[in-house]
Structures are given as structure tokens and as C-alpha cells.
């Protein structure tokens, strides 16, 4: 025996409605050159788009009447994706360790920093001084400079090692540009 789950809902497509998907009687039309034509019927707008060999795309559905533009939808979608890909944000990853870090731990942190840099992220390296370790700032600076030198083949220093507070010495490295 089956169960009734209610009416099936079609999943909404992401992106603007185009051509016959636009279900209103009148629209504010913008032509392919960006000039405002005015308020026209949907049939007139579709006819103009078809004559131009382009699509009618709803660009502002929340206005009344909705604003539609005559354009090549495929090209519009491609440019939008390209713009989104270009605007990817650079993340800052942080690695913390003490001035008395052991060799294996140092290698693990180095490997992780290399992964972050290869992904294109910035790496913020923090050497934390605890208790009486703050007396030996030069040890922390040596470890930090050794870390930066080990990554000099793929990274450059954005902010050289400096004390952020009396407990933390910080440096920021960024990946070298891939273009040569």
C-alpha cells in the first residue's frame, strides 16, 4: 500500500527566467543595445527578441512590471561564470608553533604550508612564546626565518617577521605569481 506525499513539485531552476518561462502579461523591455523601449506586452517582447535572434531574459523579476532584456543568454551565462571565477577570494591560513618546535613537527607544518601556497592561499605563520620563552626572541626569529627560507622556492614574504604582541611573532607569506 502506497502513501500519498502530496503534489510533486518541480525544482526551481537557478538563474533568471528566459523566453516562454516568463509568465506575466506586460514587461518593461530593454533592447540589445541597452536602450529602454518601455512597457510592452510579453508577446511583443518575445517577437522582438526572436526577430533579433536573441533571448528575452528577466533581469529584475521583483519590480512591477518585471524588467526584461533582449540578449544572448548563453553569452550572458558564460560571462557571469567567468566573473565569479575571477572574483575568488584569497584565504589566509594560519600555522602556529613554538620556538622549540621539533624537527618532525617542523616538517609537518612545512608540508601543510606548501599545500596552502599551492592552492593559492596566503599563509600567516605565528611563533607563540609562552612563559619564559619570551626571553629568547632570537630563537623564535631563527625558526621563523628558517621556515620562510624553506618555502622560498614557491613563496615570497608579504610581511616580514615582526612582533604582533609580546607573545606572538608573525610573518605572512604569499605564493609567487604563476606567470613567468
PyMOL commands that set and color helices and strands:
alter all, ss='L'
color gray80, all
select helices_A, chain A and resi 19-21+42-52+73-86+103-118+131-135+137-150
alter helices_A, ss='H'
color red, helices_A
select strands_A, chain A and resi 26-30+36-41+55-60+67-71+92-98+122-128+155-163+168-175
alter strands_A, ss='S'
color yellow, strands_A
deselect
rebuild
show_as cartoon
